[in-house]
Amino acid sequence: MTIISGKKREKIDRLAELAARDEERGVSLWQDAFRRLRRNPAAIVGAVILTIFVLVAVFGPFFVPYSPKDTMGIREGVVRVGQGLIPGHSAEHWLGYDHQGRDVFSRMVVGARQTLLVGVVATLIGLAAGAMIGGVAGAAAGLGGRWGRWVDATLMRFIDMLLALPSLLLAVSIAALLGPSLTTVMIAVGMVSVPVFARLLRGSMIAQSNSDYVLAATSLGVRKSKIALTHVLPNSLAPVIVQATLTLATAIIEAAALSYLGLGNPDSALPEWGVMLADAQQWLGIRPALAIYPAVAIIITALGFTLLGEAMREALDPKLRK
């Protein structure tokens, strides 16, 4: 017979008490995920980066010291591009001037809003279109019988065609067809993420369609359309939300790539980090900092979204909740 010491017995009893308390109280998926996120250092770092980025993007343009369109450096004779003179940082201009004599710090702050706008709108476009296609395909495949499987196969072949094309090539093709503009960048980047959201939601809904609650609802005579919309779809959104966070990071990078290729907003007076990076390439020999500032900002912002997205994926993983 094994003799259990008093301290060990107390620990076992305490563990059993906590387990019973959790079972009685019940913890939802999102509550448990939030608790895991608070204990994850990567999630905290990502959340801090994104909080700073959002605050700067939303409120920063109201407090910039200079207009991002004001060519004061040219007007005052401080910037002389023909002589290779583009002054750097100073007490009045923290990040110096650009090649047109505009304050770089003000343009970086205002550009954060444009970058956030492009990333969010592009992600929403991809999420809306992908969720519509994936939701119909998933509901049809899981609950639609033979007719539903035909609908699912038709929609997925279209998605496979989009997946067969490299994402950047697809975005460049769409942007070239629509012409250079900020709206074009949003649409092109959003279309790239459509197949990702569609396949993810479809797979999640098919997996949920085999759950016991779906069988119970079907046995009670609930219509399949209602089961799909009110039961299967809400329980299938967790991985899609995580993917949306990760897609924001790639959307910002791809939007910057399109702007760098000259397919973004043709008006350089409206600051956007990708446009600023493209404008700086011809002045790398004179002042490389003009390219470093927006590049570092894009990298740090994408890192924040990636850290938070990966932490959310781990927190919502059912294998890690056991």
Helices and strands as residue ranges (DSSP letters): H 6-25, H 29-38, H 41-59, G 60-62, H 72-75, G 81-83, H 104-143, H 145-164, H 167-178, H 182-209, H 212-219, H 224-227, I 228-232, G 234-236, H 238-260, H 273-280, G 281-283, H 289-316, G 318-320
